């Protein structure tokens, strides 16, 4: 199955998660089945100490699935393995119309770069990444050759994502 993949990238506190959340809601409202992949640069845990699944992982299980009648989750402990490539993660996802990828600055899918005035680092990423195809900012951006959107203009950004990925009915 061909996957429509589009990324949201930017420096820390540049609005990536907020834009991703708004795009998920807008694309889902339009009837698309949306999945997301979020890259974390730090040690994270979605499990709570003391739960059965936490105890299973800490006892040495490589993978632990938690299943209920409302949702299921699969946790995989790398235990010294390399972090999987984005393509490997995408191949494990259930079919969807589009996958929004938050983070993964160095991957080769089309991305929109988020910029916020309050972000510590506002150095443009677009100058060094040919896969950044647009910018979304909460301030006026000058001298940019790419399309520039207001960070809060979710509908126009969603239109752009649909056009750029070829997402059509």
C-alpha positions as CSV (number, residue, x, y, z in Angstrom):
1,X,0.0,0.0,0.0
2,X,1.3,3.4,-0.9
3,X,1.6,5.6,2.1
4,X,1.0,9.3,2.1
5,X,3.6,10.7,4.5
6,X,4.1,14.3,5.5
7,X,6.3,15.7,8.2
8,X,6.2,18.5,10.7
9,X,9.7,19.5,11.8
10,X,11.3,22.4,13.7
11,X,13.4,23.3,16.6
12,X,12.3,22.6,20.2
13,X,9.3,24.7,21.2
14,X,8.6,25.8,17.7
15,X,5.0,24.5,17.6
16,X,5.5,21.0,16.1
17,X,3.1,19.2,18.4
18,X,0.4,21.8,18.4
19,X,0.4,21.9,14.6
20,X,0.5,18.1,14.4
21,X,-2.5,17.9,16.7
22,X,-4.4,20.5,14.7
23,X,-3.6,18.8,11.4
24,X,-4.7,15.4,12.7
25,X,-8.1,17.0,13.8
26,X,-8.6,18.8,10.5
27,X,-7.6,15.9,8.3
28,X,-9.8,13.5,10.3
29,X,-12.7,16.0,10.1
30,X,-12.3,15.9,6.3
31,X,-12.8,12.1,6.5
32,X,-9.2,10.9,6.2
33,X,-7.8,8.1,8.4
34,X,-4.7,9.6,10.0
35,X,-1.8,8.0,11.8
36,X,1.1,9.7,13.5
37,X,4.7,8.9,14.3
38,X,6.5,11.1,17.0
39,X,10.2,11.0,17.3
40,X,11.6,11.6,20.8
41,X,15.2,12.5,21.4
42,X,15.2,11.5,25.0
43,X,14.5,8.5,27.2
44,X,10.7,8.2,27.4
45,X,8.3,5.6,28.9
46,X,4.6,5.2,28.2
47,X,4.3,2.7,31.0
48,X,3.9,3.3,34.7
49,X,6.1,1.6,37.4
50,X,4.2,-1.1,39.2
51,X,1.9,-2.0,36.4
52,X,1.9,-5.6,35.1
53,X,3.3,-4.5,31.7
54,X,6.1,-2.4,33.3
55,X,7.0,-5.4,35.4
56,X,7.1,-7.7,32.3
57,X,9.5,-5.3,30.5
58,X,11.7,-4.9,33.5
59,X,11.8,-8.6,34.0
60,X,13.4,-8.8,30.5
61,X,10.6,-9.1,27.9
62,X,11.6,-7.5,24.5
63,X,8.0,-6.8,23.5
64,X,5.0,-6.4,25.6
65,X,1.5,-5.9,24.2
66,X,-1.3,-4.4,26.3
67,X,-4.7,-5.1,25.0
68,X,-8.2,-4.1,26.1
69,X,-11.6,-3.7,24.4
70,X,-10.8,0.0,23.8
71,X,-7.2,0.1,22.6
72,X,-4.0,-1.8,22.4
73,X,-0.3,-0.9,22.6
74,X,2.9,-2.7,21.7
75,X,6.1,-1.6,23.5
76,X,9.4,-2.8,22.2
77,X,12.6,-2.6,24.3
78,X,15.6,-2.0,22.1
79,X,18.0,-3.6,24.6
80,X,21.1,-2.4,22.8
81,X,19.6,-2.6,19.2
82,X,19.9,0.5,17.0
83,X,16.9,2.8,16.9
84,X,14.7,1.6,14.0
85,X,14.6,3.7,10.8
86,X,11.4,5.6,10.0
87,X,10.6,3.3,7.1
88,X,10.6,0.3,9.5
89,X,8.2,2.1,11.8
90,X,6.0,3.1,8.9
91,X,5.9,-0.6,7.7
92,X,4.5,-1.6,11.1
93,X,1.6,0.8,11.1
94,X,-1.9,-0.3,10.2
95,X,-3.2,1.1,6.9
96,X,-4.2,4.7,6.9
97,X,-4.8,7.5,4.4
98,X,-1.9,9.6,5.7
99,X,0.8,9.4,8.3
100,X,1.9,12.7,9.9
101,X,5.5,12.4,11.2
102,X,6.6,14.8,13.9
103,X,10.3,15.3,14.2
104,X,12.7,13.2,12.2
105,X,14.5,16.3,10.9
106,X,16.9,14.4,8.7
107,X,14.5,12.0,7.0
108,X,13.7,12.4,3.3
109,X,9.9,12.9,3.3
110,X,8.3,16.2,2.6
111,X,8.0,18.4,5.7
112,X,6.7,21.7,6.9
113,X,9.0,23.7,9.2
114,X,7.4,25.3,12.2
115,X,8.9,28.5,13.6
116,X,7.8,30.4,16.7
117,X,9.1,33.8,17.8
118,X,9.5,32.4,21.4
119,X,11.6,29.4,20.3
120,X,15.2,29.5,21.6
121,X,16.6,28.5,18.2
122,X,15.0,30.2,15.2
123,X,17.8,29.3,12.7
124,X,15.9,28.3,9.5
125,X,16.1,24.5,8.8
126,X,14.8,25.0,5.2
127,X,18.1,26.3,3.9
128,X,19.8,23.0,4.5
129,X,16.9,20.6,3.8
130,X,15.5,20.2,0.3
131,X,12.6,18.1,1.8
132,X,11.2,21.1,3.7
133,X,8.5,22.3,1.3
134,X,6.8,25.0,3.4
135,X,7.1,27.1,6.5
136,X,4.5,27.8,9.2
137,X,5.4,30.6,11.6
138,X,3.7,32.8,14.2
139,X,5.6,35.9,12.9
140,X,6.2,37.5,9.6
141,X,8.9,35.6,7.6
142,X,10.7,37.5,4.9
143,X,13.2,36.3,2.3
144,X,11.8,32.8,2.2
145,X,11.4,31.2,-1.2
146,X,9.0,28.5,0.1
147,X,5.3,28.9,0.8
148,X,4.8,30.5,4.2
149,X,1.7,29.9,6.3
150,X,0.5,31.4,9.5
151,X,1.1,28.7,12.2
152,X,-2.6,28.9,13.2
153,X,-4.0,28.7,9.6
154,X,-4.6,24.9,9.9
155,X,-7.2,24.8,7.1
156,X,-4.7,26.2,4.5
157,X,-1.9,24.0,5.8
158,X,-4.2,20.9,5.6
159,X,-5.1,22.0,2.0
160,X,-1.3,22.2,1.2
161,X,-0.7,18.8,2.8
162,X,-3.4,17.2,0.7
163,X,-2.1,18.8,-2.5
164,X,1.6,18.0,-1.7
165,X,1.0,14.3,-0.8
166,X,-1.5,13.7,-3.6
167,X,-4.2,12.8,-1.1
168,X,-7.4,12.6,-3.2
169,X,-10.6,10.6,-3.1
